[in-house]
Amino acid sequence: MRFGFFLLLTLFGANAIAQPLPDRVEAYLRKKMGERHIPGLQVAVVQHEKIVFTAAYGSADIEHSVAVTKQTLFSIASMTKAFTGVAIMQLVEEGRVDLDAPVSHYLSDLPTPWQGVTIRQLLTHVSGIPDIVDPSSGKIVGDGSPQTFLAKASSLPMDFATGDRFNYNQTNYLLLGRVIEKLSGKSFAQFVTARQLDIAGMRNTSFGGFSDIVKDRAQPYALRPGVTNQVDANQWINIFYESVPSLVAGNGLNTSAEQAATWIIALQKGRLLKAKESLATLWTPGVLNNGTHGGFGGALNGYALGWPVITRPTHRAVAPIGGNWAAIFVYPDDDLSIVVLTNLQGAHPESFVDELAGYFVGDIRNASGFGIPHSIETLQAELMLLGFDRAVEIVDAPRNKDMKTQLSEADVNAWGYRLMGKGQRTQALEVFKMNVHLYPTSGNAYDSLADAYENAGNRNLAIENYKESLRLSPNNQNAAQHLKDWAAARQQ
């Protein structure tokens, strides 16, 4: 959509030359695509409950020279969980679901330790229930069927006491999908299609994994390890994820940016949820037993009912993200929403949505955004392909010499905690090991590594690293308290 007005000079500097807003936005997006090697991208902007900007750039399929259009569909991966949150709230409005009722009130075949977990605790990832996706490999446990997994899980201990911490978990949404199906008498896909997609006019949005044929869907890619800044078809490789029907409530939708924008409008206009209080509940982050919020880390410091939350003094946002390639930011106080969809694993559009939003509401660009450093993004993309267990080897490789010098201790540390917050314990552990390798005299690096070992259940190595942290940083209260607590526990 083209605009007939010009952006005020004061938004970007008194000495700037006024340019049409769409041209400025397009230049910015093409710059980001070049920096991040994104093959294809769509964007839609909603302001005052209207779509005010849409665009499509690049390649949907490099091999067959297919361009991205505004009709191209993209996998939105875990952004699907936001639709699941809306579905649950629709049942809440009908009096068929109580968010604080145990899931055993709706499902009768659960292992005993799971039965007291509430619907809200499933939605906000604080259940402590074992994950159907193995966090170390990313593979589905068993054949992916709920029956097989439940049979296996009945012998597994809880990961932690319910409500003690946030741990991103696909089992939570497997169970929520089953609750929706049991109460509605329809499949999850049928219920969401009738109650959300059809109402919002999302005619081409569909459910389907990577093993399914989805018409007009963009091919997903990852960067080949060690790519240079040269842009050519040899820098990308195809990627594929397992498609398991039982996990469709957590990862199953394919849509376009414009259709996602119409869904946001339908949600905000009360066409999907009737009461304003329902929307407020949907976007309220869960609370841990200690009274704090749990989230992915960084700016994503909370997790509501299927919606990650950014709580900050100004320009708060709710921000579903998916596949490290798709993001929706809704800024409730600014009456603004941004949808960015890409087909590159590791594109991390969430890291630049705040800046993009600044073209429409000037001072959002000054809010505390994600700001994932480019060096971290580059290294993460390589580790996702070659394995996090090779982190030290890869960071020391001659080809990564420049990148290595840009890896600050604080940035690597924050990256590790983000992974740990997502339940990716093995990957987080390797990142913290790498940080100790990079900064061997840092007590804080050893303290974080000890935290990761504790999170992984390896108390002996946690103690060893807390002791080393305390040796390097004698005033480290976290390490001292852990060692004191464990010493007291041994004496009891």
C-alpha positions in Angstrom: 0.0 0.0 0.0 1.4 3.4 -1.0 1.0 6.5 1.0 0.2 10.0 -0.1 1.8 11.7 2.8 5.3 12.4 4.1 7.0 11.6 7.3 7.7 14.6 9.6 11.3 15.7 9.6 11.4 15.8 13.4 10.9 12.0 13.5 14.4 11.3 12.1 16.3 14.5 12.5 15.8 18.2 11.8 18.2 18.2 8.9 16.8 15.1 7.2 15.3 15.4 3.7 11.6 14.3 3.9 10.9 11.1 1.9 7.7 9.1 1.5 7.2 6.8 4.5 6.9 3.6 2.4 10.2 4.4 0.7 12.0 4.8 4.0 10.5 1.6 5.3 11.4 -0.3 2.2 15.0 0.9 2.3 15.2 -0.1 5.9 13.8 -3.6 5.3 16.0 -4.3 2.3 19.0 -3.2 4.4 18.0 -5.7 7.1 17.5 -8.5 4.6 21.0 -7.8 3.2 22.7 -7.7 6.6 21.0 -11.0 7.7 21.0 -12.8 4.4 17.2 -13.2 4.5 15.9 -14.7 1.2 12.3 -13.7 1.5 10.3 -11.4 3.8 6.8 -10.0 4.3 5.6 -7.2 6.6 2.3 -5.8 7.6 1.6 -2.8 9.9 -1.6 -2.2 11.7 -2.3 1.2 13.1 -5.6 2.4 14.6 -7.2 -1.0 13.7 -6.4 -0.6 10.0 -3.6 -2.1 7.8 -1.5 0.9 6.9 1.4 -0.8 5.2 2.1 -4.2 3.6 5.1 -5.3 1.5 6.8 -8.4 0.2 10.4 -8.8 -0.9 12.8 -11.5 -2.1 12.6 -15.2 -2.8 10.1 -17.7 -1.6 11.9 -20.5 -3.4 15.5 -19.8 -4.5 15.8 -23.1 -6.4 12.8 -22.4 -8.6 13.1 -18.6 -8.8 9.8 -18.0 -7.1 9.4 -14.5 -5.7 7.6 -13.6 -2.4 4.3 -12.0 -3.0 1.8 -10.6 -0.5 -0.1 -13.9 -0.9 2.9 -16.2 -0.1 2.4 -18.3 3.0 5.0 -18.6 5.7 5.3 -21.2 8.5 4.8 -19.2 11.7 5.9 -22.2 13.9 5.4 -21.4 17.6 3.4 -18.3 16.9 0.6 -20.8 16.6 0.6 -20.9 20.4 -1.0 -17.4 20.4 -4.0 -18.8 18.5 -4.2 -21.6 21.1 -4.3 -19.0 23.9 -7.2 -17.2 22.1 -9.0 -20.6 21.7 -8.7 -21.3 25.4 -10.0 -17.8 26.2 -13.0 -18.4 24.0 -13.9 -21.5 26.0 -13.3 -19.5 29.2 -15.9 -16.9 28.0 -18.4 -19.7 27.4 -17.9 -21.0 30.9 -16.4 -24.3 29.7 -12.8 -23.7 30.9 -11.5 -22.4 34.2 -8.0 -21.2 33.8 -7.2 -22.1 37.4 -8.7 -25.6 37.3 -6.4 -28.6 37.1 -6.0 -30.1 33.7 -7.2 -33.4 35.2 -10.6 -31.8 35.4 -10.7 -32.0 31.6 -8.4 -35.0 30.8 -8.6 -38.2 32.8 -5.6 -40.2 31.5 -2.7 -38.2 32.9 0.2 -39.3 35.1 -0.5 -38.6 38.7 2.2 -35.8 39.1 0.6 -33.9 36.2 -3.0 -33.9 37.5 -2.7 -30.8 39.7 -1.2 -28.6 37.0 -3.7 -25.8 36.0 -4.7 -24.7 32.5 -3.0 -21.3 33.2 0.3 -23.1 34.2 0.2 -25.0 31.0 -0.4 -21.9 28.9 2.5 -20.0 30.7 5.0 -22.8 30.6 5.5 -23.2 34.3 4.1 -26.7 34.6 7.3 -28.7 35.2 5.9 -31.5 33.0 8.5 -33.4 30.9 8.8 -32.2 27.3 7.7 -34.4 24.4 10.5 -32.7 22.4 14.0 -33.8 23.5 15.7 -30.4 24.2 19.1 -31.9 23.5 18.3 -33.1 20.0 15.1 -31.3 19.0 13.5 -34.7 18.1 10.1 -35.9 19.2 10.1 -38.6 21.9 8.9 -41.9 20.5 6.5 -41.8 17.5 5.1 -38.5 18.5 1.6 -39.8 19.4 0.1 -38.6 22.7 -0.5 -42.2 23.8 3.1 -43.3 23.3 4.4 -40.2 25.0 2.0 -40.4 27.9 2.9 -44.1 28.5 6.6 -43.2 28.5 6.1 -40.0 30.6 4.3 -41.8 33.3 7.7 -43.1 34.4 9.4 -39.8 34.2 9.8 -37.4 37.1 8.6 -33.8 36.9 11.3 -31.5 35.6 10.7 -29.2 38.6 8.0 -28.3 41.1 5.1 -26.7 39.3 5.4 -23.0 39.3 9.0 -22.9 40.4 10.3 -21.7 37.1 9.6 -21.0 33.4 10.5 -23.8 31.0 9.3 -23.6 27.4 7.6 -27.0 26.7 5.7 -28.5 23.8 3.9 -31.0 26.1 1.9 -28.1 27.6 0.4 -27.3 24.3 -0.2 -31.0 23.3 -2.4 -31.1 26.4 -4.1 -27.8 25.7 -4.9 -29.0 22.2 -6.5 -32.1 23.7 -8.6 -30.0 26.1 -9.9 -27.9 23.2 -10.7 -31.0 21.1 -12.6 -32.7 24.0 -14.7 -29.7 24.9 -15.4 -28.6 21.4 -16.0 -32.0 19.8 -13.9 -30.8 16.9 -10.3 -31.2 15.9 -8.0 -28.4 17.0 -7.6 -27.2 13.4 -11.4 -27.3 12.8 -12.1 -25.3 16.0 -9.5 -22.6 15.3 -10.5 -22.4 11.6 -14.2 -21.8 12.5 -13.7 -19.6 15.5 -10.7 -17.5 14.4 -9.6 -17.9 10.8 -13.0 -17.7 9.2 -14.1 -14.8 11.4 -10.9 -12.8 10.6 -11.2 -13.5 6.9 -7.9 -15.6 6.8 -9.1 -17.6 3.8 -5.7 -18.9 2.7 -4.3 -19.6 6.2 -3.9 -23.3 6.8 -2.5 -25.9 9.1 0.3 -28.1 7.9 3.8 -29.2 8.8 6.9 -29.4 6.5 6.0 -33.0 5.5 2.7 -31.7 4.1 2.1 -30.0 0.8 1.0 -26.4 1.4 0.2 -24.4 -1.7 2.2 -21.2 -2.1 4.3 -21.7 1.1 7.8 -20.3 1.2 10.6 -22.7 1.4 12.5 -22.4 4.8 16.3 -22.0 4.7 19.3 -21.7 7.0 22.6 -20.1 6.3 25.5 -22.4 5.3 28.2 -22.4 7.9 31.0 -19.9 7.2 29.1 -17.8 4.6 30.6 -14.5 3.6 28.9 -11.3 2.8 28.6 -12.3 -0.8 25.0 -12.9 -1.7 24.4 -15.9 -4.0 22.3 -19.0 -4.0 25.1 -21.1 -2.5 25.0 -19.4 0.9 21.6 -21.1 1.9 20.6 -24.6 2.6 17.1 -26.2 2.9 15.9 -27.1 6.3 13.1 -29.5 7.5 11.4 -30.0 10.8 9.3 -33.0 11.9 5.6 -32.6 11.5 3.6 -34.2 14.3 -0.2 -33.8 14.1 -0.5 -34.1 17.9 1.6 -31.0 18.4 -0.5 -28.8 16.0 -1.6 -26.5 18.9 2.0 -25.5 19.4 3.3 -25.3 15.9 1.1 -25.8 12.8 -0.1 -22.6 11.1 1.0 -21.2 7.8 -0.2 -17.7 6.9 0.8 -14.4 5.3 1.7 -11.1 7.1 -1.5 -9.4 5.8 -3.7 -12.3 7.0 -2.0 -12.2 10.4 -2.7 -8.5 10.5 -6.4 -9.1 9.9 -6.4 -11.6 12.8 -4.9 -8.9 15.1 -7.6 -6.5 14.0 -10.4 -9.0 14.7 -8.9 -9.7 18.1 -8.7 -6.0 19.0 -12.2 -5.2 17.7 -13.8 -7.9 19.9 -14.7 -10.2 17.1 -12.8 -13.2 18.5 -13.1 -12.4 22.3 -16.2 -10.6 23.5 -15.0 -8.9 26.7 -12.2 -6.5 27.0 -11.3 -8.3 30.2 -10.6 -11.4 28.2 -8.0 -9.7 26.1 -6.3 -8.3 29.3 -6.2 -11.8 30.7 -4.8 -13.2 27.5 -1.9 -10.7 27.7 -1.2 -11.0 31.4 2.1 -12.8 32.2 2.1 -15.9 34.4 3.5 -15.6 37.9 6.0 -18.0 39.4 5.8 -19.3 43.0 8.3 -16.6 44.1 6.1 -13.8 42.7 8.2 -13.0 39.6 7.5 -13.5 35.9 9.2 -16.2 33.8 10.1 -15.7 30.2 12.7 -16.3 27.5 15.0 -13.7 28.9 16.2 -10.3 27.6 13.3 -8.1 26.6 10.9 -11.1 26.5 10.7 -11.0 30.3 7.3 -12.7 30.7 5.0 -15.2 29.1 1.2 -14.8 29.1 -1.5 -17.2 27.6 0.5 -18.3 24.5 1.9 -14.8 24.1 5.4 -13.8 25.2 5.4 -10.4 26.9 7.7 -7.4 26.9 7.2 -5.5 30.2 9.1 -2.2 30.3 8.4 1.4 31.4 7.2 2.5 28.0 5.9 0.8 24.8 5.1 -2.5 26.5 4.3 -5.2 23.9 3.0 -8.7 23.5 5.2 -10.5 21.0 4.6 -14.0 19.7 7.7 -15.3 17.9 8.2 -18.5 15.9 11.0 -20.6 14.4 13.6 -17.8 14.9 12.1 -16.4 11.7 8.7 -14.9 12.4 7.4 -12.3 14.9 4.3 -10.3 15.7 4.6 -7.3 18.1 1.4 -5.7 19.4 2.0 -2.4 21.2 -1.4 -2.0 23.1 -0.6 1.5 24.5 0.5 2.8 21.0 -2.4 1.3 19.0 0.2 -0.3 16.7 1.1 -3.8 15.6 3.9 -5.1 13.4 4.0 -8.5 11.6 7.3 -9.6 10.1 7.6 -13.1 8.5 10.7 -14.5 6.9 11.9 -17.9 5.6 15.4 -17.9 7.2 16.0 -19.8 10.4 18.0 -17.4 12.6 16.7 -14.2 10.9 15.4 -13.1 14.4 13.1 -10.4 13.2 12.1 -9.8 16.8 15.5 -8.1 17.2 14.6 -5.3 14.8 10.8 -4.9 15.1 11.1 -2.1 17.7 13.3 -0.1 15.2 10.8 -0.8 12.4 7.9 0.3 14.7 9.8 3.6 15.1 8.9 4.6 11.6 5.2 4.7 12.7 5.6 5.8 16.4 8.8 7.7 16.6 10.2 7.0 20.1 9.5 3.3 20.1 13.0 3.0 18.5 14.4 4.3 21.7 12.6 1.6 23.8 14.7 -1.2 25.4 14.5 -3.6 22.5 16.1 -7.0 21.8 19.3 -5.8 20.2 20.8 -9.3 19.6 24.3 -8.6 18.4 25.2 -9.7 14.9 28.1 -11.7 16.2 25.7 -13.8 18.3 23.3 -14.3 15.5 26.1 -15.4 13.2 27.5 -17.9 15.7 24.1 -19.2 16.6 23.2 -20.0 13.0 26.4 -22.0 12.6 25.9 -23.9 15.9 22.3 -24.8 15.0 23.7 -26.5 11.9 26.9 -28.1 13.2 26.0 -28.7 16.8 26.2 -26.7 20.0 28.7 -29.3 21.4 31.2 -27.9 18.9 30.9 -24.3 20.2 34.5 -23.9 21.4 35.9 -25.5 18.3 33.8 -23.3 16.0 34.5 -20.0 17.9 38.2 -20.8 17.7 38.1 -21.5 13.9 40.3 -19.1 11.9 37.3 -18.1 9.8 35.6 -16.8 12.9 38.5 -14.7 14.1 36.7 -11.4 13.6 33.5 -12.6 15.1 35.3 -14.0 18.2 36.7 -10.6 19.0 33.1 -9.2 19.0 31.7 -11.7 21.5 31.4 -9.8 24.8 31.0 -11.8 28.0 27.7 -10.1 28.8 26.2 -10.9 25.3 27.2 -14.5 25.4 25.9 -14.8 29.0 22.5 -13.3 28.0 22.4 -15.7 25.1 22.9 -18.7 27.4 20.2 -17.6 29.7 17.8 -17.1 26.8 18.4 -20.7 25.7 17.9 -21.9 29.3 14.7 -20.0 29.5 13.4 -21.8 26.4 14.2 -25.2 28.0 17.2 -25.7 25.7 19.4 -26.9 28.6 22.0 -28.7 26.6 22.6 -25.9 24.2 22.7 -23.3 27.0 25.3 -25.4 28.8 27.6 -25.4 25.7 27.2 -21.7 25.4 28.2 -21.1 29.0 31.2 -23.5 28.6 32.2 -21.4 25.6 32.0 -18.2 27.7 34.3 -19.7 30.3 36.7 -20.6 27.5 36.5 -17.1 26.2 36.8 -15.4 29.6 38.6 -17.9 31.9 39.3 -15.4 34.6 35.7 -14.3 35.0 33.9 -15.4 38.2 30.6 -14.4 36.6 31.2 -16.8 33.6 31.8 -19.7 36.0 28.8 -18.7 38.1 26.6 -18.9 35.0 28.1 -22.2 34.0 27.3 -23.5 37.5 23.7 -22.3 37.1 23.4 -24.2 33.9 24.8 -27.4 35.5 22.3 -27.0 38.3 19.5 -26.5 35.8 20.6 -29.7 34.1 20.5 -31.6 37.4 24.3 -32.1 37.7 25.0 -30.9 41.2 28.6 -32.1 41.4 29.7 -30.0 38.5 27.5 -27.1 39.6 29.3 -27.1 43.0 32.7 -27.3 41.3 32.0 -24.3 39.2 30.4 -22.3 42.0 33.6 -22.9 44.0 35.7 -21.7 41.0 33.5 -18.6 40.6 33.9 -17.8 44.3 37.7 -18.2 44.0 37.8 -15.7 41.2 35.1 -13.4 42.7 35.1 -13.7 46.5 32.1 -11.4 46.8 29.8 -13.5 44.6 26.8 -13.9 46.8 24.9 -16.2 44.4 27.7 -18.8 44.4 28.3 -18.4 48.2 24.6 -18.9 48.9 24.3 -22.1 46.7 27.3 -23.6 48.4 26.0 -22.7 51.8 22.6 -24.2 51.1 24.1 -27.5 49.8 26.4 -27.8 52.8 23.5 -27.3 55.2 21.4 -29.9 53.2 24.3 -32.5 53.6 24.3 -32.0 57.4 20.6 -32.7 57.8 
